[in-house]
């Protein structure tokens, strides 16, 4: 089965850029129809979808975070990355990568949901 694993620094200073990598095994990030997403969960809060990159390379971002968020991929390594710039203390959270399954029936998009998750990685924003 497909496995996802987050990696990156666990501590980021305010105003700096948070960078995380999700390494995927057991499946290709270029296989249709999947999106590869980042989700975070601040302490005591719910899950927040941040954005995703589709199998095609198209990217999608949460409106509340799009100005600070960049998602990219390295197909040769079967990895995708998250960069969140200008971080503040409220960006402290557990960050997850996850796969979204969907199908496209001649332009009709049906989302099936998240079918695979990484274990999550704690990122703390602190000076």
C-alpha positions in Angstrom: 0.0 0.0 0.0 1.0 3.6 -0.5 2.9 5.1 2.4 3.7 8.8 3.1 6.2 10.2 5.5 6.8 13.8 6.5 10.3 15.1 7.2 11.8 18.4 8.0 12.9 20.7 10.8 10.8 20.6 13.9 11.6 24.1 15.0 11.3 27.2 12.9 12.0 30.8 13.9 9.3 33.5 13.4 9.4 35.2 10.0 11.4 32.3 8.5 10.1 29.7 6.0 8.8 26.3 7.1 9.9 23.6 4.7 8.7 20.0 4.8 9.0 17.1 2.5 6.6 14.2 2.0 8.2 11.0 0.7 5.8 8.6 -1.0 6.4 5.0 -1.4 4.3 2.2 -2.9 2.8 4.5 -5.5 3.7 7.3 -7.9 2.8 10.9 -7.3 2.2 11.2 -11.0 -0.5 8.5 -11.1 -4.0 9.7 -11.9 -6.3 10.5 -10.3 -4.8 11.6 -7.0 -3.9 14.9 -5.3 -1.1 15.1 -2.8 -2.0 17.4 0.0 -0.8 19.1 3.2 -3.0 19.4 6.2 -2.1 20.8 9.6 -3.5 20.6 13.1 -2.6 23.3 15.6 -2.7 22.4 19.3 -6.3 22.0 20.4 -7.6 22.8 16.9 -9.1 20.9 14.1 -7.5 19.8 10.8 -6.8 22.6 8.3 -6.3 21.8 4.7 -3.4 23.9 3.3 -3.1 22.9 -0.3 -2.4 20.1 -2.7 -0.6 19.2 -5.9 -2.3 17.0 -8.3 -0.9 14.2 -10.3 -0.6 16.5 -13.2 1.4 19.1 -11.2 -1.4 21.6 -10.8 -1.5 23.2 -7.4 -4.3 24.3 -5.2 -4.2 26.4 -2.0 -6.4 27.4 0.9 -7.4 31.0 0.4 -6.3 31.8 3.9 -2.8 30.6 3.3 -2.2 30.9 -0.4 -0.1 34.0 -0.1 2.4 32.2 2.1 2.2 28.7 0.8 4.0 26.9 -2.0 3.7 23.2 -2.9 6.0 21.6 -5.3 7.2 18.1 -6.2 10.2 16.1 -7.3 8.9 13.3 -9.4 12.3 11.7 -9.7 12.3 11.2 -5.9 8.6 10.7 -5.6 8.4 13.5 -3.1 6.4 16.7 -2.7 7.2 19.6 -0.5 5.5 22.3 1.5 6.9 25.8 2.0 5.2 28.2 4.3 6.8 31.6 4.5 6.8 34.3 7.2 5.8 31.9 9.9 4.2 33.1 13.2 3.6 31.3 16.4 0.1 30.3 15.2 1.7 28.2 12.5 2.8 25.8 15.3 1.0 22.5 14.5 1.4 18.9 13.5 1.8 18.8 9.8 0.5 15.9 7.7 0.8 14.9 4.1 -2.1 12.9 2.7 -3.4 11.6 -0.5 -6.7 12.6 -1.9 -8.5 10.3 -4.3 -10.9 11.5 -6.9 -12.1 10.8 -10.4 -12.8 13.0 -13.3 -15.7 12.0 -15.5 -15.4 14.3 -18.5 -15.0 17.4 -16.3 -17.2 16.3 -13.5 -15.0 16.0 -10.4 -16.0 13.6 -7.7 -13.8 13.6 -4.6 -13.6 10.4 -2.8 -11.6 11.6 0.2 -8.3 11.1 1.9 -7.2 7.5 1.6 -3.6 7.7 2.9 -1.9 9.8 5.5 1.6 10.3 6.9 2.1 10.0 10.6 2.5 13.7 11.0 5.4 15.8 12.1 5.4 18.5 14.8 6.6 21.9 13.8 7.0 24.5 16.4 7.5 28.2 15.6 9.6 29.8 18.3 12.5 32.1 18.7 
